[in-house]
Amino acid sequence: MLSCSLICASSKCRDRKRERELAMASMLLLIVVIGLHFIAFSLAIAAKQRRSTVKVATFHEELAYDFELFYQYCHYNSDIATLLGLRAFALHLITQVLTMGVEMQLNINQ
């Protein structure tokens, strides 16, 4: 009878320890995911503020025989907004993959 109660107690102890470890791991995952989402949100705001602007430029070239060539084209400034947006998307994708991986791992272990 005594050995049975010791086995049950040690089993309960292991279960409690595992529950505490899972709680700590889930808290760590939550902190990491919130941090990455905050960084991604900041990158998206920066991308919004750094949108490309366009200037209409005129090209003039004098050719032989008194012909002149005029045409207009669009000249865009730097394309940093696209890179910032892609980085924000990548961070959101990483957090989703990380969360799904942890969830799958927990389902496998149960």
SVG drawing of the C-alpha trace seen along z (x, -y; Angstrom):
<svg xmlns="http://www.w3.org/2000/svg" viewBox="-2 -72 26 74">
<polyline fill="none" stroke="black" stroke-width="0.4" points="0.0,0.0 2.8,-2.3 4.7,-1.7 1.5,-2.4 1.1,-5.8 4.8,-6.6 4.4,-5.8 1.3,-7.9 3.0,-10.8 6.0,-10.6 3.8,-10.5 1.9,-13.5 5.1,-15.3 6.4,-14.6 3.1,-15.9 3.3,-19.1 6.9,-19.6 6.0,-19.1 3.1,-21.5 5.4,-24.1 7.9,-23.6 5.2,-23.9 3.9,-27.1 7.4,-28.6 7.9,-27.6 4.6,-29.0 5.4,-32.3 8.7,-32.5 7.1,-31.8 4.5,-34.4 7.2,-37.0 9.1,-36.1 6.0,-36.3 4.9,-39.6 8.4,-41.0 8.6,-39.9 5.1,-41.3 6.1,-44.6 9.2,-44.8 7.2,-43.8 4.6,-46.5 7.3,-49.1 8.8,-48.1 5.3,-48.4 4.9,-51.9 8.3,-52.9 7.5,-51.5 4.3,-53.6 6.3,-56.7 9.0,-56.0 6.8,-55.4 8.3,-56.1 7.6,-59.4 7.8,-60.1 9.0,-63.0 8.3,-63.6 11.5,-64.1 12.1,-65.4 14.7,-64.0 16.1,-66.2 18.6,-65.1 19.8,-66.8 20.2,-64.5 22.0,-65.1 20.3,-67.1 18.6,-69.5 16.3,-66.9 15.6,-67.2 14.1,-64.4 11.9,-65.3 10.2,-62.7 9.0,-62.5 9.5,-59.6 8.9,-58.9 11.8,-58.9 11.2,-57.2 13.3,-57.7 14.7,-54.8 12.7,-51.7 13.3,-51.2 9.6,-50.9 9.3,-47.6 12.2,-46.1 10.8,-47.3 7.4,-45.8 9.0,-42.5 10.9,-42.3 7.7,-42.9 5.9,-40.2 8.9,-37.8 8.7,-38.4 5.0,-37.7 5.6,-34.5 8.3,-33.4 6.0,-33.9 3.3,-31.9 5.6,-29.1 7.1,-29.1 3.7,-29.0 2.5,-26.2 5.7,-24.2 5.3,-24.4 1.6,-23.5 2.4,-20.5 5.2,-19.4 2.8,-19.6 0.2,-17.5 2.8,-14.9 3.9,-14.6 0.4,-14.2"/>
</svg>
